[in-house]
């Protein structure tokens, strides 16, 4: 599917590769060299070298002291801050989601779809908790994470077809089936989760529900979860899922989006 997009005459391949390099950086990185960037992106090292030079010249990347590592530069930071301003609903959500995190003693967060994966952009930890398994910048697969299937289940058919173009071929083939199942589950109980045998990580129990902020024009996923030792399957469905739905419904009322995020059947 992605190959079809790349063959479209309107598709700017060089721009796409430059953006793919920027996406390769993670919060835990202490800089990346051209070889590491090439390995993460699949872009040939010679091409990476030209693109990193250009991105440095424009301020989107910066060199380390010894010119052996790249880090995101001030232009990328400025762009990120501008983008963050579009997520005005997060400010409204903050007290609601912190209260939820404390109540169910689990991590709450917001994930967006980015280049065919779910990217965590905000988290709330229970007060007094130590390190928890996920943080901002972590990426999850669409079809095997609760955040991913909640996002998918809320899409219109047109939106789903755009997503399919970003997924690997094997994922695109089952996307419609997962979409139909998760849309039905969202209408039935208000939240989505992935069956244990399909989950990308057996160490995590999580549920998620979609929210459609007017600022960005597509759904985001609001998730709640914890390690399996701290959150049982029963708790996930009896307590955490319903509490998450209540919290997101409060957010909808406060933001004026008191309608279902799930597209009509």
VEXKE-702214 format. One record per residue (C-alpha): residue number from 0; residue in three letters; x, y, z. Coordinates in pm, whole numbers. Each point is the difference from the previous one (the first is absolute). Layout:
! residues N
   n res      X      Y      Z
 NUM ala      X      Y      Z
...
! end
This chain:
! residues 265
   n res      X      Y      Z
   0 unk      0      0      0
   1 unk    280    241     86
   2 unk    169    -87   -329
   3 unk   -312    115   -186
   4 unk     18    334    179
   5 unk    368     43    -84
   6 unk    -79    -50   -369
   7 unk   -250    288      7
   8 unk    150    293   -194
   9 unk   -112    239    274
  10 unk    205   -187    262
  11 unk    324    182     94
  12 unk    232   -287     87
  13 unk    290    217    118
  14 unk   -226    190    239
  15 unk   -144   -327    127
  16 unk    348   -135     69
  17 unk    101    316    185
  18 unk   -306    -24    223
  19 unk     69   -370     55
  20 unk    343     93    135
  21 unk   -154    245    246
  22 unk   -241   -272    113
  23 unk    290   -235     68
  24 unk    102    189    315
  25 unk   -126   -122    336
  26 unk     -3    174    340
  27 unk    250   -252    138
  28 unk    259     62   -274
  29 unk    327    173     78
  30 unk     45    102   -360
  31 unk      6   -214   -315
  32 unk    268    -47   -265
  33 unk    -70    -43   -371
  34 unk     41   -377     26
  35 unk   -254    -26    283
  36 unk   -243    221   -190
  37 unk     44   -214   -310
  38 unk    -67   -319    199
  39 unk   -314    144    159
  40 unk   -148    148   -316
  41 unk    118   -238   -271
  42 unk    132    298   -196
  43 unk    346    -58   -159
  44 unk    281    153    202
  45 unk    119    219   -287
  46 unk   -350    149    -29
  47 unk    -24     41    377
  48 unk    326    198     -7
  49 unk   -139    249   -253
  50 unk   -330     34    182
  51 unk    155     48    345
  52 unk    227    270   -146
  53 unk   -306    180   -140
  54 unk   -202    -42    320
  55 unk    294    142    200
  56 unk     27    296   -236
  57 unk   -369     74     57
  58 unk     19    -41    378
  59 unk   -210   -317     25
  60 unk    306   -197    115
  61 unk    310    102    190
  62 unk    342   -163     37
  63 unk    150   -130    318
  64 unk    323    154    128
  65 unk    220   -233   -204
  66 unk   -222      6   -310
  67 unk    -69   -372     33
  68 unk   -358      7    123
  69 unk   -314    183   -105
  70 unk   -277    125    226
  71 unk   -325    177    -74
  72 unk     70    370    -45
  73 unk   -176    326     90
  74 unk   -215      5   -313
  75 unk   -140   -343     88
  76 unk    -63    120    357
  77 unk   -182    309   -126
  78 unk   -210   -209   -237
  79 unk    -85   -240    284
  80 unk   -108    285    226
  81 unk   -221    143   -271
  82 unk   -155   -344    -54
  83 unk    -51    -45    376
  84 unk   -206    319      7
  85 unk   -250   -174   -228
  86 unk    -67   -254    275
  87 unk   -197    244    214
  88 unk   -221   -280    128
  89 unk    297   -142    195
  90 unk    -10    297    239
  91 unk   -368    -62     64
  92 unk     61   -374     33
  93 unk    287     28    250
  94 unk   -195     14    331
  95 unk   -251   -260   -120
  96 unk    267   -247   -110
  97 unk    215     55    309
  98 unk   -303    -78    213
  99 unk    -60   -315   -205
 100 unk    363   -111     32
 101 unk    -20     40    378
 102 unk   -336   -177     25
 103 unk     94   -314   -195
 104 unk    371     13     89
 105 unk    107    -30   -363
 106 unk    167    204   -270
 107 unk   -227    220   -214
 108 unk    117    148   -327
 109 unk    -77    141   -343
 110 unk    126   -172   -315
 111 unk    -20    127   -358
 112 unk     49   -180   -329
 113 unk    335     92   -153
 114 unk    138   -165   -313
 115 unk   -193   -324     58
 116 unk     73    -34    374
 117 unk   -155    137    317
 118 unk    221    264    164
 119 unk    -48     94    365
 120 unk     -8    380     33
 121 unk   -121     46    360
 122 unk    -16   -209    317
 123 unk   -135     31    354
 124 unk    143   -225    272
 125 unk   -168    -87    329
 126 unk    124    235    271
 127 unk    286   -153    194
 128 unk     71   -266   -263
 129 unk    348    -92   -117
 130 unk    111    -61   -356
 131 unk   -274   -144   -222
 132 unk     40   -199   -319
 133 unk    -93    267   -256
 134 unk     83    366    -52
 135 unk    -23    278   -257
 136 unk    169    -98   -325
 137 unk    -73   -372     32
 138 unk   -148   -160   -312
 139 unk   -251   -285    -18
 140 unk   -134   -201   -296
 141 unk   -347     89   -122
 142 unk   -157   -344    -35
 143 unk    131   -163    318
 144 unk    -24    279    259
 145 unk   -311    126    177
 146 unk     81    356   -101
 147 unk     36   -108   -361
 148 unk   -323   -193    -28
 149 unk   -194    276    181
 150 unk    133    247   -256
 151 unk    -76   -237   -287
 152 unk   -351    -75    124
 153 unk    -88    371     -5
 154 unk    102     58   -362
 155 unk   -229     55   -294
 156 unk     51   -231   -296
 157 unk    192    273   -183
 158 unk    226     59    301
 159 unk     58   -372     37
 160 unk    108    -33   -361
 161 unk    258    277     53
 162 unk    132   -185    304
 163 unk     29   -323   -199
 164 unk    243    175   -236
 165 unk    236     49    296
 166 unk    -12   -356    131
 167 unk    209   -299   -108
 168 unk   -177   -215   -260
 169 unk    -97   -271    249
 170 unk   -151    262    230
 171 unk   -192    172   -277
 172 unk   -159   -333    -94
 173 unk   -166    -46    342
 174 unk    -63    368     71
 175 unk   -366     -3   -110
 176 unk    -78   -308    209
 177 unk    154    156    313
 178 unk   -174    330    -76
 179 unk   -343   -165    -15
 180 unk     56   -194    324
 181 unk    135    294    198
 182 unk   -265    243   -128
 183 unk   -265   -239    129
 184 unk    177    -35    336
 185 unk     30    377     37
 186 unk   -372     44    -65
 187 unk    -82   -280    244
 188 unk    219     83    301
 189 unk    173    328    -89
 190 unk    358   -125     15
 191 unk    225   -235   -195
 192 unk    263   -254     96
 193 unk    199   -270   -175
 194 unk    -49   -369     76
 195 unk    294   -147    191
 196 unk    111   -228   -284
 197 unk     14    298   -240
 198 unk    158    258    233
 199 unk    344    133    -97
 200 unk    114    -22    363
 201 unk   -122   -268    241
 202 unk    145    204    289
 203 unk   -257    279    -34
 204 unk   -374     19     61
 205 unk   -160    308   -149
 206 unk   -326    141   -129
 207 unk    -53    305   -219
 208 unk   -276    217   -136
 209 unk      5    250   -289
 210 unk    -53    375     23
 211 unk    -40    233   -298
 212 unk    143    344     78
 213 unk   -106    261   -252
 214 unk    354    140     -8
 215 unk    156   -287   -195
 216 unk   -287   -149   -199
 217 unk     52   -368     83
 218 unk    -35   -218    310
 219 unk    256    -38    272
 220 unk      3   -287    250
 221 unk    -18     51    373
 222 unk    128   -312    173
 223 unk     31   -137    348
 224 unk    216   -296     98
 225 unk    261   -162    220
 226 unk    217   -307     29
 227 unk   -199   -325     13
 228 unk    111    -57    360
 229 unk   -167    327    102
 230 unk   -311    -14   -218
 231 unk   -197   -319    -53
 232 unk   -220    -74   -300
 233 unk   -306     21    226
 234 unk    100    341    137
 235 unk     68    120   -353
 236 unk   -358    -71   -108
 237 unk   -195     48    322
 238 unk    172    312    131
 239 unk    257    165   -224
 240 unk   -185     -9   -334
 241 unk   -324    151    136
 242 unk    191    264    201
 243 unk    198     98   -310
 244 unk   -321     42   -200
 245 unk   -148    219    277
 246 unk    312    216      5
 247 unk      2     49   -377
 248 unk   -372     79      4
 249 unk     75    277    253
 250 unk    268    129   -235
 251 unk   -246     -1   -291
 252 unk   -248    211    198
 253 unk    264    252    108
 254 unk    140     39   -352
 255 unk   -336      7   -177
 256 unk     58   -333   -174
 257 unk   -280   -191    170
 258 unk    -47   -234   -295
 259 unk    131   -345    -76
 260 unk    353    -11   -141
 261 unk    -94   -316   -189
 262 unk   -112     42   -359
 263 unk   -357   -103    -80
 264 unk    -44   -354   -125
! end
